Amino acid sequence: MKRRKRLISVAVAALFAALCSATDALPVAAQEPSGASAAVPQAGSFLLTVFLRHDQTKTVDQINEHLKQTGWYDKFPPDGVEIVAWYVMMGIGQVVILRVPAEKLRDTNRVIEQTAWGGYRTEFYPTYDFKPVWDAIPHHRP
């Protein structure tokens, strides 16, 4: 059972990465302006991908009511933490990529524990943008 859950998590992460890279195929008007990648962490910070998996024993209205009662909408993200991207994945829930200063990791964890738990099951993955590295490799196909 644990192995199956792990395989599912890996598959979901791979699907998420594929969906994120699919934005290259979007019309220019739908893409972010060119320049430095929004996903590049600044010195002293890192990217954190947070999976907010829906608690399917509750309706969306019940989840939203829980989030309102716990202060999710007022507290997330904590001060100093930036939302880089926020995706809704049908059948999974929501996936949020945060830029987190190292000293804000505990605050980020606490806000999620105190507000999201009960509405979502959470998973956390340290993340980095591999595309610039891939683009710099001379033997790949563009």
PESUL-V583468 format. One record per residue. N is the residue number from 1. SS is DSSP state (A for helix, B for strand, O for the rest). OMEGA is omega in radians with two decimals (none if undefined). Layout:
N;SS;OMEGA  N;SS;OMEGA
This chain:
1;O;3.12  2;A;-3.12  3;A;3.13  4;A;3.12  5;A;3.13  6;A;3.11  7;A;3.11  8;A;3.12  9;A;3.11  10;A;3.13  11;A;3.12  12;A;3.11  13;A;3.11  14;A;3.09  15;A;3.12  16;A;3.13  17;A;3.12  18;A;3.11  19;A;3.13  20;A;-3.12  21;A;3.14  22;A;3.12  23;A;3.08  24;A;-3.11  25;A;-3.13  26;O;3.03  27;O;-3.08  28;A;-3.11  29;A;-3.11  30;A;-3.11  31;O;3.05  32;O;3.08  33;O;3.13  34;O;-3.09  35;O;-3.13  36;O;3.14  37;O;3.08  38;O;-3.10  39;O;3.13  40;O;-3.14  41;O;3.08  42;O;-3.14  43;O;3.12  44;O;3.12  45;B;3.10  46;B;3.08  47;B;3.14  48;B;3.06  49;B;-3.11  50;B;3.02  51;B;3.05  52;B;-3.08  53;B;-3.14  54;B;2.96  55;O;-3.01  56;O;3.01  57;O;-3.13  58;O;3.03  59;O;3.09  60;A;3.11  61;A;3.11  62;A;3.10  63;A;-3.14  64;A;3.10  65;A;3.09  66;A;-3.13  67;A;3.11  68;A;-3.11  69;A;-3.10  70;A;3.11  71;O;-3.13  72;A;-3.04  73;A;3.12  74;A;-2.98  75;A;-3.07  76;O;-0.16  77;O;3.10  78;O;3.11  79;O;3.10  80;O;3.12  81;O;-3.06  82;B;3.00  83;B;3.12  84;B;3.14  85;B;3.12  86;B;-3.10  87;B;2.95  88;B;3.13  89;B;-3.10  90;O;3.14  91;O;-3.12  92;O;-3.04  93;B;-3.09  94;B;3.13  95;B;-3.08  96;B;3.04  97;B;-3.10  98;B;2.91  99;B;-2.99  100;B;2.96  101;B;-3.05  102;A;-3.09  103;A;-3.14  104;A;-3.12  105;A;-3.13  106;A;3.13  107;A;3.14  108;A;3.12  109;A;-3.10  110;A;3.13  111;A;-3.14  112;A;3.11  113;A;-3.02  114;A;-3.04  115;A;-3.04  116;O;-3.13  117;B;-3.06  118;O;3.04  119;O;-3.11  120;B;2.84  121;B;-3.02  122;B;3.02  123;B;-3.09  124;B;3.13  125;B;2.98  126;B;-2.94  127;B;2.96  128;O;-3.11  129;O;-3.11  130;O;-3.04  131;A;3.11  132;A;3.10  133;A;3.13  134;A;-3.13  135;A;-3.12  136;A;3.13  137;O;-3.02  138;O;-3.00  139;O;3.11  140;O;3.07  141;O;3.12  142;O;none
